[in-house]
């Protein structure tokens, strides 16, 4: 008796030792600030890019000095902000919304706004220049936050007049590349970003994981629980449907495929192991990618459960969750519709045909202490086919696909729990 208790305790401790490494994955980055920036673009010396930033020249002052007065400086604008129509020589600050994607989004916007003229002729590919983007942030409280940035080429960021980031690199960018801790004060703050272009692409990506609104009427929220890592280890089944995406959610496709021998209810309650069949199909263990808008499709092809670019099909994914228990938030994202069961009960259902490459919603759930069974169905219509499922960051748990014991303590604990 004492030996059994000791074995159970060792297994329990071992499971939670594994959990610490699982929870280390980063949460999804914040959305990019795209709307309501005020823009200015001026020429730098050649070569631009990192050399223009490393020179420590105030290019606003340089431009306004050449074009009349020298009364506009980076320090003044970063501290006090600007208004649309304010002048830098014969140029003026202009409002514009930047694309959230693309490796040339600054260049495209500068051309659209009429910057980059040489001898009166507008250039389509602007080199040796610096863009300045200014926006006002309004926060309901003081917050410790993280600034996310990406740029092509070099970048400098000011918050309330203080330079808080300098990256002296000539590089390409299509997304965030670094993150730095900042403090966002309560009330209004001025954020200014300069991107120093040498040649080729010219891009800017900026976001902050905090609660605030911008002068461009964008609202951002980090007050909810931060999502944790995406669960990747599952047991998989894919069955054809005769309906498309959201319209397929009302049918039990496991029952359809097996002639009623296997049902969603039975699998959600624990009836699924690697190698077991659903009609002519077989449950197969697989690890899904944590990123990408087509990660189910890619895995189903790899596991030979579906053809490439399958439409009108449903994936079922089952895994076991070991946890101390308690309330948490279930985070989900899917392409297309999704349904989630925990311990045999439907806890989340989104009947929507949509794309997804990250979490899209959260739902409060309660996990039992010890073992829980999680089943997820994603109903594919056309296009991408993806799944993202996890719990709050900081929640201690381990996800293990339901396979036969393999002489591991974690599966031995499963035998002791008799599930």
GIURSUL-V722783 format. One record per pair of residues at least 24 apart in sequence whose ideal C-beta (glycine too) atoms are under 10 Angstrom apart, sorted by the first residue. I is the first residue (numbers start at 0). J is the second residue. D is the distance in whole Angstrom. If there is no record, write none. Layout:
i:j:d
I:J:D
I:J:D
//
This chain:
i:j:d
3:415:8
6:408:9
6:411:7
6:412:9
6:415:7
7:411:9
7:412:7
7:415:6
7:416:9
8:412:10
9:408:7
9:411:9
9:412:9
10:321:10
10:407:9
10:408:5
10:409:7
10:410:9
10:411:6
10:412:3
10:413:9
10:414:9
10:415:7
10:416:9
11:321:8
11:323:10
11:369:8
11:408:9
11:409:10
11:412:6
11:415:9
11:416:10
12:408:9
12:412:10
13:397:10
13:407:9
13:408:4
13:409:7
13:411:9
13:412:8
14:321:5
14:322:9
14:369:10
14:370:10
14:395:10
14:396:9
14:397:5
14:399:9
14:407:10
14:408:7
14:409:5
14:412:6
14:413:10
15:321:8
15:322:9
15:323:8
15:395:6
15:396:9
15:397:7
16:397:9
16:408:10
16:409:10
17:321:9
17:396:10
17:397:5
17:398:10
17:399:9
17:407:10
17:408:9
17:409:7
18:321:8
18:322:8
18:323:9
18:394:9
18:395:5
18:396:6
18:397:5
18:398:9
19:395:8
19:397:10
20:397:10
21:227:9
21:228:6
21:230:9
21:231:9
21:232:10
21:389:10
21:395:9
21:396:8
21:397:6
21:398:7
22:227:6
22:228:6
22:389:10
22:390:9
22:391:10
22:392:7
22:393:7
22:394:7
22:395:7
22:396:8
22:397:10
23:227:10
23:228:7
23:392:10
24:226:10
24:227:7
24:228:3
24:229:7
24:231:9
24:289:7
24:389:9
24:392:9
25:178:9
25:225:10
25:227:10
25:228:8
25:289:10
25:392:9
26:208:8
26:221:10
26:224:10
26:225:5
26:226:5
26:227:7
26:228:8
26:229:10
26:330:9
26:357:10
26:358:9
26:389:9
26:391:10
26:392:6
27:208:9
27:225:9
27:226:6
27:229:9
27:290:10
27:330:9
27:332:9
27:356:9
27:357:5
27:358:6
27:387:9
27:389:10
28:145:9
28:147:5
28:149:10
28:174:8
28:175:5
28:178:8
28:204:9
28:206:6
28:208:7
28:357:9
29:144:9
29:145:8
29:146:10
29:147:6
29:175:9
29:178:10
29:205:10
29:206:4
29:207:6
29:208:4
29:209:8
29:219:6
29:220:9
29:221:7
30:99:7
30:147:10
30:206:6
30:207:10
30:208:10
30:217:8
30:218:10
30:219:7
30:220:10
31:97:8
31:98:9
31:99:4
31:100:9
31:104:10
31:147:8
31:149:9
31:174:9
31:175:8
31:203:9
31:204:5
31:205:6
31:206:5
31:207:10
31:217:9
31:219:10
32:97:9
32:99:9
32:132:9
32:134:7
32:136:8
32:147:10
32:190:8
32:192:9
32:203:10
32:204:9
32:205:5
32:206:6
32:207:7
32:211:9
32:213:6
32:215:8
32:217:6
32:219:8
33:95:10
33:96:6
33:97:5
33:98:7
33:99:5
33:100:10
33:104:9
33:203:10
33:204:9
33:205:9
33:206:9
33:213:9
33:215:8
33:217:7
34:94:9
34:95:9
34:96:5
34:97:8
34:99:10
34:134:9
34:213:7
34:214:9
34:215:4
34:216:7
34:217:5
35:94:7
35:95:9
35:96:7
35:97:10
35:132:10
35:133:10
35:134:6
35:135:8
35:212:10
35:213:5
35:214:5
35:215:2
35:216:7
35:217:7
36:92:10
36:93:10
36:94:7
36:95:6
36:96:7
36:97:6
36:108:9
36:130:10
36:131:9
36:132:4
36:133:7
36:134:5
36:190:9
36:191:10
36:192:8
36:203:9
36:205:9
36:213:9
36:214:9
36:215:7
37:76:9
37:80:8
37:81:6
37:82:8
37:83:6
37:84:10
37:85:8
37:91:10
37:92:5
37:93:7
37:94:6
37:95:8
37:131:8
37:132:7
37:133:5
37:134:7
37:135:9
37:191:9
37:214:8
37:215:9
38:81:10
38:83:10
38:91:10
38:92:7
38:93:5
38:94:7
38:95:5
38:97:8
38:105:9
38:108:7
38:109:7
38:111:10
38:112:6
38:114:7
38:130:6
38:131:7
38:132:6
38:133:8
39:71:9
39:76:8
39:81:8
39:85:9
39:86:10
39:87:6
39:90:6
39:91:8
39:92:5
39:93:8
39:109:10
39:112:9
39:114:8
39:129:9
39:130:7
39:131:4
39:132:8
39:133:8
39:193:9
40:87:10
40:90:8
40:93:9
40:105:8
40:106:10
40:108:9
40:109:5
40:110:10
40:112:8
40:113:9
40:114:4
40:115:6
40:125:7
40:128:6
40:129:7
40:130:5
40:131:7
40:132:10
40:194:10
40:196:9
40:201:10
41:65:9
41:66:9
41:71:10
41:87:7
41:88:8
41:90:7
41:114:8
41:115:10
41:128:7
41:129:6
41:130:9
41:131:8
42:114:10
42:115:9
42:117:9
42:125:9
42:126:9
42:127:6
42:128:5
42:129:8
43:126:10
43:127:5
43:128:6
43:129:5
43:195:7
43:196:8
43:197:9
44:127:7
45:126:8
45:127:5
45:197:8
45:198:9
46:126:9
46:127:7
46:152:10
46:169:8
46:197:5
46:198:8
47:125:10
47:126:7
47:127:4
47:128:6
47:129:7
47:152:8
47:153:9
47:169:9
47:195:6
47:196:6
47:197:5
47:198:8
47:201:10
48:126:9
48:127:8
48:128:10
48:129:9
48:150:10
48:151:9
48:152:4
48:153:5
48:167:9
48:168:8
48:169:4
48:170:9
48:194:9
48:195:5
48:196:6
48:197:3
48:198:8
48:199:9
48:201:10
49:152:6
49:153:5
49:154:10
49:166:9
49:167:5
49:168:6
49:169:5
49:170:9
49:195:7
49:197:7
50:127:9
50:152:10
50:153:8
50:167:9
50:169:8
50:195:8
50:197:8
51:127:8
51:128:9
51:129:6
51:152:9
51:153:7
51:167:10
51:193:9
51:195:4
51:196:8
51:197:8
52:129:8
52:152:9
52:153:4
52:154:8
52:155:6
52:165:7
52:166:8
52:167:5
52:168:9
52:169:10
52:193:8
52:194:9
52:195:5
53:153:8
53:165:9
53:167:5
53:195:9
54:195:10
55:165:10
56:129:9
58:87:10
58:128:9
58:129:5
58:131:8
58:193:8
58:195:8
59:87:6
59:88:10
59:129:9
59:131:7
59:191:10
59:193:9
60:87:9
61:129:10
62:87:5
62:88:6
62:89:10
62:90:7
62:129:9
62:131:10
63:87:5
63:88:5
63:89:10
63:90:9
64:88:8
66:90:7
71:131:10
73:129:10
73:131:8
73:155:9
73:157:7
73:160:9
73:162:9
73:191:8
73:193:7
74:157:8
74:160:6
74:161:10
74:162:9
75:160:9
76:131:7
76:133:6
76:157:8
76:160:9
76:189:8
76:191:6
76:193:10
77:131:9
77:133:8
77:155:10
77:156:9
77:157:4
77:158:8
77:159:8
77:160:5
77:161:8
77:162:8
77:189:6
77:190:9
77:191:4
77:192:10
77:193:9
78:157:8
78:159:7
78:160:3
78:161:9
78:189:7
78:191:9
79:133:10
79:160:8
79:189:7
80:133:6
80:134:9
80:135:6
80:159:10
80:160:10
80:187:9
80:188:10
80:189:5
80:190:9
80:191:8
80:214:9
81:131:9
81:133:6
81:189:9
81:191:9
82:133:10
85:133:10
87:131:9
90:114:7
90:116:9
92:131:8
92:132:10
92:133:7
94:134:10
94:214:9
94:215:8
95:132:9
95:215:10
96:215:7
96:217:10
97:130:10
97:132:8
97:202:9
97:203:6
97:204:9
97:205:9
98:202:9
98:203:10
98:204:10
99:174:9
99:204:8
99:206:9
100:173:7
100:174:8
100:202:9
100:204:9
101:172:10
101:173:7
101:200:9
101:202:7
101:204:10
102:149:10
102:151:6
102:171:6
102:172:6
102:173:5
102:174:9
102:199:9
102:200:4
102:201:9
102:202:5
102:204:10
103:151:8
103:171:10
103:172:10
103:173:10
103:199:8
103:200:5
103:201:6
103:202:6
104:151:9
104:172:9
104:173:9
104:200:9
104:201:8
104:202:5
104:203:7
104:204:8
105:130:5
105:132:8
105:150:9
105:151:8
105:172:10
105:192:10
105:194:6
105:196:7
105:200:9
105:201:4
105:202:6
105:203:5
105:204:10
106:130:9
106:151:9
106:196:7
106:199:9
106:200:7
106:201:4
106:202:8
107:201:9
107:202:9
108:132:9
108:201:9
108:203:9
109:196:9
109:201:8
115:196:10
115:201:10
124:196:10
124:198:8
124:199:9
124:200:10
124:201:9
125:196:7
125:198:9
125:201:7
126:196:6
126:197:7
126:198:5
126:199:8
126:201:8
127:195:9
127:196:7
127:197:7
127:198:8
128:194:9
128:195:8
128:196:5
128:197:9
128:201:8
129:153:9
129:155:9
129:193:5
129:194:7
129:195:5
129:196:7
129:201:10
130:154:10
130:192:8
130:193:7
130:194:5
130:195:8
130:196:7
130:201:7
130:203:7
131:155:10
131:157:10
131:191:6
131:192:7
131:193:5
131:194:9
132:156:10
132:190:8
132:191:7
132:192:5
132:193:8
132:194:8
132:203:7
132:205:8
133:157:9
133:189:7
133:190:7
133:191:5
133:192:8
133:193:10
133:214:9
134:188:9
134:189:8
134:190:5
134:191:8
134:192:8
134:205:9
134:213:5
134:214:6
134:215:6
134:217:9
135:187:6
135:188:7
135:189:6
135:190:8
135:211:10
135:212:9
135:213:7
135:214:4
135:215:9
136:183:7
136:184:9
136:186:9
136:187:7
136:188:5
136:189:8
136:190:6
136:207:8
136:209:8
136:211:5
136:212:8
136:213:6
136:214:8
136:217:10
136:219:9
137:185:9
137:186:7
137:187:5
137:188:8
137:210:10
137:211:6
137:212:5
137:213:7
137:214:8
137:218:10
138:183:5
138:184:7
138:185:6
138:186:7
138:187:8
138:188:7
138:207:9
138:209:6
138:210:6
138:211:4
138:212:8
138:219:10
139:185:7
139:186:9
139:209:10
139:210:6
139:211:8
139:212:9
139:222:9
140:183:9
140:184:9
140:185:5
140:186:9
140:209:9
140:210:7
140:211:10
140:222:9
141:182:7
141:183:7
141:184:5
141:185:5
141:186:9
141:209:10
142:181:9
142:182:7
142:183:5
142:184:8
142:185:8
142:207:9
142:208:9
142:209:5
142:210:7
142:211:8
142:221:8
142:222:9
143:180:7
143:181:8
143:182:6
143:183:8
143:208:10
143:209:8
144:179:10
144:180:7
144:181:6
144:182:7
144:183:5
144:207:5
144:208:6
144:209:4
144:210:9
144:211:9
144:219:10
144:221:7
145:178:5
145:179:7
145:180:6
145:181:7
145:206:9
145:207:7
145:208:5
145:209:8
145:221:9
146:175:10
146:177:9
146:178:7
146:179:5
146:180:8
146:181:5
146:183:9
146:190:9
146:205:8
146:206:8
146:207:6
146:208:9
146:209:9
147:174:9
147:175:4
147:176:9
147:177:8
147:178:5
147:179:8
147:204:7
147:205:7
147:206:4
147:207:7
147:208:7
148:172:9
148:175:7
148:176:7
148:177:6
148:178:8
148:179:8
148:192:8
148:194:10
148:203:8
148:204:7
148:205:6
148:206:8
148:207:10
149:173:8
149:174:5
149:175:5
149:176:4
149:177:7
149:178:10
149:194:10
149:202:7
149:203:8
149:204:4
149:205:8
149:206:9
150:175:10
150:176:7
150:177:9
150:192:8
150:193:9
150:194:5
150:195:8
150:196:9
150:200:10
150:201:9
150:202:6
150:203:6
150:204:7
150:205:9
151:176:10
151:194:7
151:195:10
151:196:7
151:197:9
151:199:7
151:200:4
151:201:6
151:202:4
151:203:8
151:204:9
152:194:7
152:195:6
152:196:6
152:197:5
152:198:8
152:199:8
152:200:8
152:201:8
152:202:9
153:193:9
153:194:7
153:195:4
153:196:9
153:197:8
154:192:7
154:193:7
154:194:5
154:195:7
154:202:10
154:203:7
154:204:9
154:205:9
155:191:9
155:192:7
155:193:5
155:194:8
155:195:8
156:181:9
156:190:7
156:191:7
156:192:5
156:193:8
156:194:10
156:205:7
157:189:8
157:190:7
157:191:4
157:192:8
157:193:8
158:182:9
158:183:8
158:184:9
158:188:6
158:189:7
158:190:6
158:191:8
158:192:10
158:207:9
159:183:10
159:184:7
159:187:9
159:188:5
159:189:6
159:190:8
159:191:9
160:188:10
160:189:7
160:191:9
162:191:9
162:193:10
163:190:9
164:192:9
164:205:10
165:193:10
166:194:10
166:195:10
167:195:9
168:195:10
169:195:9
169:196:9
169:197:5
169:198:9
169:199:9
170:197:10
170:200:9
170:202:10
171:199:7
171:200:6
171:202:8
172:200:7
172:201:9
172:202:5
172:203:8
172:204:7
173:200:9
173:202:7
173:204:8
174:202:9
174:204:6
175:204:6
175:205:9
175:206:7
176:204:8
178:206:9
178:207:10
178:208:9
181:207:7
181:209:9
182:209:10
183:207:7
183:208:10
183:209:5
183:210:9
183:211:7
187:211:10
187:214:9
189:214:10
190:214:10
223:328:8
223:330:10
223:361:7
223:391:9
224:327:8
224:328:5
224:330:9
224:361:7
224:363:9
224:390:9
224:391:4
224:392:7
224:393:8
224:394:9
225:328:10
225:330:9
225:391:7
225:392:4
225:393:8
226:328:8
226:329:10
226:330:4
226:331:10
226:332:9
226:357:9
226:358:5
226:361:7
226:387:9
226:389:6
226:390:8
226:391:7
226:392:6
227:327:9
227:328:9
227:330:8
227:358:10
227:389:5
227:390:5
227:391:6
227:392:4
227:393:7
227:394:6
227:395:10
227:396:9
228:289:7
228:330:10
228:389:6
228:390:9
228:392:8
228:394:10
228:398:9
229:287:8
229:288:9
229:289:4
229:290:8
229:294:9
229:330:8
229:331:10
229:332:9
229:357:9
229:358:8
229:386:9
229:387:5
229:388:7
229:389:5
229:390:10
229:398:10
230:286:10
230:287:8
230:289:9
230:316:9
230:318:6
230:320:8
230:330:10
230:373:8
230:375:9
230:386:9
230:387:9
230:388:5
230:389:5
230:390:8
230:396:9
230:397:10
230:398:5
230:400:10
231:285:9
231:286:5
231:287:5
231:288:7
231:289:6
231:294:9
231:298:10
231:318:9
231:387:10
231:388:9
231:389:9
231:398:8
231:400:10
232:284:8
232:285:8
232:286:6
232:287:8
232:316:10
232:318:6
232:319:9
232:397:9
232:398:6
232:399:6
232:400:5
232:402:10
233:282:10
233:283:10
233:284:8
233:285:7
233:286:8
233:287:6
233:298:9
233:314:9
233:315:9
233:316:4
233:317:6
233:318:5
233:373:9
233:374:9
233:375:8
233:386:9
233:388:9
233:398:8
233:399:10
233:400:5
233:401:9
234:266:9
234:271:6
234:272:7
234:273:6
234:274:10
234:275:9
234:282:5
234:283:7
234:284:6
234:285:8
234:315:9
234:316:7
234:317:5
234:318:7
234:319:9
234:374:10
234:399:10
234:400:5
234:401:5
234:402:7
235:271:10
235:273:9
235:281:10
235:282:7
235:283:5
235:284:7
235:285:5
235:286:10
235:287:8
235:295:9
235:298:7
235:299:7
235:302:6
235:304:6
235:305:10
235:314:7
235:315:7
235:316:6
235:317:8
235:400:9
236:261:9
236:266:8
236:271:8
236:275:9
236:276:9
236:277:6
236:280:6
236:281:8
236:282:5
236:283:8
236:299:10
236:302:10
236:304:7
236:313:9
236:314:7
236:315:4
236:316:8
236:317:8
236:376:9
237:277:10
237:280:7
237:283:9
237:295:8
237:296:10
237:298:9
237:299:5
237:300:10
237:302:8
237:303:10
237:304:4
237:305:5
237:306:10
237:309:8
237:312:6
237:313:7
237:314:5
237:315:7
237:316:10
237:377:10
237:379:9
237:384:9
238:277:7
238:278:8
238:280:6
238:304:9
238:305:9
238:312:7
238:313:6
238:314:8
238:315:7
238:376:10
239:280:10
239:305:9
239:309:8
239:310:10
239:311:7
239:312:5
239:313:8
240:310:9
240:311:5
240:312:6
240:313:5
240:378:7
240:379:8
240:380:9
241:311:7
242:311:7
242:313:9
242:378:8
242:380:9
243:310:8
243:311:6
243:312:10
243:335:8
243:336:10
243:352:7
243:378:8
243:379:8
243:380:4
243:381:7
244:310:9
244:311:8
244:312:10
244:313:10
244:333:10
244:334:9
244:335:4
244:336:5
244:350:9
244:351:8
244:352:4
244:353:9
244:377:9
244:378:5
244:379:6
244:380:3
244:381:8
244:382:10
244:384:10
245:335:6
245:336:4
245:337:10
245:349:8
245:350:4
245:351:6
245:352:5
245:353:9
245:378:7
245:380:7
246:311:10
246:335:10
246:336:8
246:350:8
246:352:9
246:378:8
246:380:8
247:311:8
247:312:9
247:313:6
247:335:9
247:336:7
247:338:10
247:350:9
247:376:9
247:378:4
247:379:8
247:380:8
248:313:9
248:335:10
248:336:5
248:337:9
248:338:6
248:348:7
248:349:9
248:350:5
248:351:10
248:376:8
248:378:6
249:350:9
250:313:9
250:378:9
251:313:10
251:376:10
252:277:9
252:312:9
252:313:5
252:314:10
252:315:8
252:376:8
252:378:8
253:277:6
253:278:9
253:280:9
253:313:9
253:315:7
253:374:10
253:376:9
255:313:10
256:280:6
256:313:9
256:315:10
261:315:10
263:313:10
263:315:8
263:338:8
263:340:7
263:343:10
263:345:9
263:374:7
263:376:7
264:340:9
264:343:7
264:345:10
264:374:10
265:343:9
266:315:7
266:317:6
266:340:8
266:343:9
266:372:9
266:374:6
266:376:10
266:401:10
267:315:9
267:317:8
267:338:10
267:339:9
267:340:4
267:341:8
267:342:8
267:343:5
267:344:8
267:345:8
267:372:7
267:373:9
267:374:4
267:375:10
267:376:9
268:340:9
268:342:8
268:343:4
268:344:10
268:372:7
268:374:9
268:418:10
269:317:9
269:319:9
269:342:9
269:343:8
269:370:9
269:372:5
269:374:9
269:401:8
269:418:6
270:317:9
270:372:10
270:401:9
271:315:8
271:316:10
271:317:5
271:318:10
271:372:9
271:374:8
271:400:9
271:401:6
272:317:9
272:400:10
272:401:6
272:402:7
272:403:6
273:400:7
273:401:7
273:402:5
273:403:7
274:402:9
274:403:8
275:401:10
277:315:9
280:304:7
282:315:9
282:317:8
282:400:9
282:401:8
282:402:9
283:400:10
284:318:10
284:400:5
284:401:9
284:402:6
285:316:9
285:400:8
286:400:8
287:314:9
287:316:8
287:385:9
287:386:6
287:387:9
287:388:9
288:385:9
288:386:10
288:387:10
289:357:9
289:387:8
289:389:9
290:356:7
290:357:8
290:385:9
290:387:9
291:355:10
291:356:6
291:357:10
291:383:9
291:385:7
291:387:10
292:332:10
292:334:6
292:354:6
292:355:7
292:356:4
292:357:9
292:382:9
292:383:4
292:384:9
292:385:5
293:334:8
293:354:10
293:355:10
293:356:9
293:382:8
293:383:5
293:384:6
293:385:6
294:334:9
294:355:10
294:356:9
294:383:9
294:384:8
294:385:5
294:386:7
294:387:8
295:333:9
295:334:8
295:377:6
295:379:7
295:383:9
295:384:4
295:385:6
295:386:5
296:334:9
296:379:8
296:382:9
296:383:7
296:384:4
296:385:8
297:384:9
297:385:9
298:384:9
298:385:10
298:386:9
299:379:9
299:384:8
305:379:9
305:384:9
308:379:10
308:381:9
308:382:9
308:383:10
308:384:9
309:379:7
309:381:10
309:384:7
310:379:6
310:380:7
310:381:5
310:382:8
310:384:9
311:378:9
311:379:7
311:380:7
311:381:8
312:377:9
312:378:8
312:379:5
312:380:9
312:384:8
313:338:9
313:376:6
313:377:7
313:378:5
313:379:7
314:375:8
314:376:7
314:377:5
314:378:8
314:379:7
314:384:7
314:385:10
314:386:7
315:340:10
315:374:7
315:375:7
315:376:5
315:377:8
316:373:8
316:374:7
316:375:5
316:376:8
316:377:8
316:386:7
316:388:8
316:400:9
317:372:7
317:373:7
317:374:5
317:375:8
317:400:7
317:401:6
318:371:9
318:372:8
318:373:5
318:374:8
318:375:8
318:388:9
318:397:10
318:398:5
318:399:7
318:400:5
318:401:7
319:370:6
319:371:7
319:372:6
319:373:7
319:396:10
319:397:8
319:398:7
319:399:5
319:400:7
319:401:6
319:402:10
319:409:9
319:410:10
319:413:7
319:416:9
319:418:7
320:366:7
320:367:9
320:369:10
320:370:7
320:371:4
320:372:7
320:373:5
320:390:8
320:394:10
320:396:5
320:397:7
320:398:6
320:399:8
321:366:10
321:368:10
321:369:7
321:370:6
321:371:8
321:395:9
321:396:6
321:397:5
321:398:8
321:399:7
321:409:8
321:412:8
321:413:9
321:416:9
322:366:5
322:367:8
322:368:7
322:369:8
322:370:9
322:371:7
322:390:8
322:394:7
322:395:6
322:396:4
322:397:8
322:398:10
323:366:8
323:367:10
323:368:6
323:369:8
323:394:9
323:395:6
323:396:8
324:365:8
324:366:5
324:367:5
324:368:3
324:369:7
324:371:8
324:395:10
324:396:10
325:365:7
325:366:7
325:367:9
325:368:8
325:394:8
325:395:10
326:363:6
326:364:7
326:365:5
326:366:8
326:391:9
326:394:10
327:361:10
327:363:7
327:364:6
327:365:8
327:366:6
327:389:10
327:390:5
327:391:5
327:392:10
327:393:9
327:394:5
327:395:10
327:396:9
328:358:10
328:360:10
328:361:4
328:362:7
328:363:6
328:364:7
328:389:9
328:390:7
328:391:5
328:392:10
328:394:9
329:358:10
329:360:9
329:361:7
329:362:5
329:363:8
329:364:5
329:366:9
329:373:9
329:388:7
329:389:8
329:390:6
329:391:9
330:357:9
330:358:4
330:359:9
330:360:7
330:361:5
330:362:8
330:387:7
330:388:7
330:389:5
330:390:7
330:391:7
330:392:9
331:355:9
331:358:7
331:359:7
331:360:6
331:361:8
331:362:7
331:375:8
331:377:10
331:386:8
331:387:7
331:388:6
331:389:8
332:356:8
332:357:5
332:358:5
332:359:4
332:360:7
332:377:10
332:385:7
332:386:8
332:387:4
332:388:8
332:389:9
333:358:10
333:359:7
333:360:9
333:375:8
333:376:9
333:377:5
333:378:8
333:379:9
333:383:10
333:384:9
333:385:6
333:386:6
333:387:7
333:388:9
334:359:10
334:377:8
334:378:10
334:379:7
334:380:9
334:381:10
334:382:7
334:383:4
334:384:6
334:385:4
334:386:8
334:387:10
335:377:7
335:378:6
335:379:6
335:380:5
335:381:8
335:382:8
335:383:8
335:384:8
335:385:9
336:376:8
336:377:7
336:378:4
336:379:9
336:380:8
337:375:7
337:376:7
337:377:5
337:378:7
337:385:10
337:386:7
337:387:9
337:388:8
338:374:9
338:375:7
338:376:5
338:377:8
338:378:8
339:364:9
339:373:7
339:374:7
339:375:5
339:376:8
339:377:10
339:388:7
340:372:8
340:373:7
340:374:4
340:375:8
340:376:8
341:365:8
341:366:7
341:367:9
341:371:6
341:372:7
341:373:6
341:374:8
341:375:10
342:366:9
342:367:7
342:370:9
342:371:6
342:372:6
342:373:8
342:374:9
343:372:7
343:374:8
345:374:9
345:376:10
346:373:9
347:375:9
347:388:9
348:376:9
349:377:10
349:378:10
350:378:9
351:378:10
352:378:9
352:379:9
352:380:5
352:381:8
352:382:9
353:380:9
353:382:10
353:383:9
353:385:10
354:382:7
354:383:6
354:385:8
355:383:7
355:384:10
355:385:5
355:386:8
355:387:7
356:383:8
356:385:7
356:387:8
357:385:9
357:387:6
358:387:5
358:388:9
358:389:7
359:387:8
361:389:10
361:390:9
361:391:8
363:391:10
364:390:8
366:390:8
366:394:8
366:396:7
369:412:9
369:416:6
369:418:9
370:399:10
370:412:9
370:413:7
370:416:5
370:417:10
370:418:6
371:396:8
371:398:10
371:418:10
372:401:8
372:418:7
373:398:8
//
